[in-house]
């Protein structure tokens, strides 16, 4: 974000302002964010494609390992993307004392829950083609267990993997929408702590 000084003000914000301004910053700077993280998003997309394929194309008994792999992939993706953004100086370091997290737990929880709700809706919308393929695959497998012939083409596995990968790539940037609202909340906490510390020094 080459215009960080104009776009990100170091000030106290309400929870609603952190969410609103965070999404505005994300949309305004999406091209720069994309250029900095696209290769990491490709890795995330491939991992999530494998995770979705395990219970669908291999065996339903692999559902739990697939879910674990998916969660790990999301955490690793967010950590890697934040590291790339910090390296490109898009996210500047913000110091927050460990005790401050507990004092501002309500604010952080509210921002996190709202962001997760938005992510859940967007992820559901972007994964609809993959969900349709998953349903079709499962219905075909159930039919084969009952003695019916498979109605799926031979290329269904590759089609499914492609759909999972595309959905995963889009969802990578859906998950990334959480970063800036939480970053603004962190800035707000840091500023509040500094103002409180300065006030205490003046009153001593």
GIZITA-V646405 format. One record per helix or strand of 3 or more residues. SS is the DSSP state (helix for helix, strand for strand). FROM is the first residue (numbers start at 1). TO is the last residue. If there is no record, write none. Layout:
BEGIN
ss/from/to
SS/FROM/TO
SS/FROM/TO
END
This chain:
BEGIN
ss/from/to
helix/4/7
helix/15/28
helix/30/58
helix/60/87
helix/98/103
helix/105/126
helix/128/145
helix/156/175
helix/177/203
END
